[in-house]
Amino acid sequence: VRRNLHVIFGVSPVGSRFRRWSRQFPAIINCTSIDWFHSWLQDALVSVAQQFLHEVDLGGDEVRESVAHHIAFVHQSVTEASIKYLESERRHNYTTPKTFLEMISLYKT
């Protein structure tokens, strides 16, 4: 069983929680494979936004389409600005799929 046991542990690098867990449980870093996921493509961002906004009444399909493209554009713009921020200030600002989904949820309320 041990040889075939695989555990998936997903955490966001945002905030201090991951750092704290890494210190408390060093095996999280030492005995695991860490996969860093790359940024989503524009089409993927738009598709996810459209799927989540499908049930939201925004006044029509044309508006919903525009909002989906806008959300994807903002997410990518923040990602690009975060790279420039890291270069100039040497501080990280993470944009993750979770932050993208949180931005979509603002339109659901």
Residue pairs with C-beta under 8 A, 6 or more apart in sequence:
9 28
9 32
11 17
11 18
11 21
12 18
12 94
12 96
12 98
13 94
13 96
14 94
14 96
14 98
14 99
21 28
22 28
22 29
37 97
39 76
39 79
39 95
40 48
40 97
40 100
42 72
42 76
45 71
45 72
45 75
45 76
45 100
46 68
46 69
46 72
48 100
48 101
48 104
49 67
49 68
49 69
49 71
49 72
49 104
50 64
50 65
50 68
52 101
52 104
52 105
52 108
53 64
53 67
53 68
53 104
53 107
53 108
54 64
56 64
56 107
56 108
58 64
58 67
58 107
67 107
71 100
71 103
71 104
71 107
74 103
75 95
75 99
75 100
75 103
78 93
78 95
79 95
81 93
82 92
82 93
82 94
82 95
85 91
85 93
86 92
86 93
